[in-house]
């Protein structure tokens, strides 16, 4: 971890080789008057919108929608099974399990044709306290249990004892984007009205705690976090049903879940603050986490060490090494496919555009894990056997 000071704000950085976009965004964060203590950058940090992905920002008395992002509640879940990977033939894997998953779970921009049962939706929320969520309910009921696109994935993996694992990376779908965009625009308008000292061009408008807009955003953000969890849970349930039909006697351990795009009230350095994690994962002492690699590298189940300097956070993955356009323009499709096939991985690279999510577009996950050895320890190492992308 390296420590620098920008505009009298301390930056604690676990990342190496930050891209210029991320460097500029860190400089912008250091212009905020409400930063608490310091800014933390996880080892997977890279440029985002407003705040780097892999960034952790603690504030006093305000929430910054763009420091949460638009895929609110996006995160990981994983389940260990009692199935041995060596007992699954390639024909069963490809024609029954993967084909069955694709039939059950819409991918990319696709959604269910009919609304899913109410019981799968988040419970215990007052929808009358929301604006965006209330008007998006019918759309959300068709989106729940769907993967989405971009870097979201369903992955079948094996641990070092040959046990089959199921891992999912997904978020709040279009609902989170609608909420994030709505409140970022509202914050921009309010900041102009208040003659805020935060420059508008850095895309970090804020909502103070005592405002109605803060309370509305918090209610809608909280719903989106629960919706993203419900989305992952429903996908996991349906994947388990597919595997259970194909592999009689299959048993599934309780689901591990961790979000990496959200804001939360927490206590750090003896004070109550709002911690924004954008592409960063909670790593309290003893907490179980998930840090995925790429579709050609290993992923990890981890245990947090509770390092106060990172606001008890760690990376949410390997982090991008290349932007999407750089990956498409510079990576070799033949080389990427050959690397995956040498490992026997059923992959999802079919066209040049798929190189956006190729293994070569991402940082070295082992180097990322080494860089955060003071933030988490490894519990389980997982290697991919089959990948489904949106």
Secondary structure, 3 states (H helix, E strand, C coil): CEEEEECCEEEEECCCCCCHHHHHHHHHHCCCCCEEEEEEEEEEEECCCCCCEEEEEEECCEECHHHCCCCCCCEEEEEEEEEEHHHCCHHHHHHHHHHHHHHHCCCCCCCCCCCCCHHHCCCCCCHHHCCHHHHCHHHHHHHCCCCCCCCCEEEEEECCCCEEEEEEEECCHHHHHHHHHHHHHHHHHHHHHCCCCCCHHHCCCCEECCCHHHHHHHHHHHHHHHHHHHHHHHHHHHHHHHHHHHCCCCCECCCEEEECEEEEEEEECCEEEEEEEECEEECCCCCEEEECCCCCCCEEEEEECCCHHHCCEEECCCCECCCHHHHHHHCCHHHHHHHHHHCCCECCCCCHHHHHHCHHHECCHHHHHHHCCCCEEEEEEEEEEEEEEC
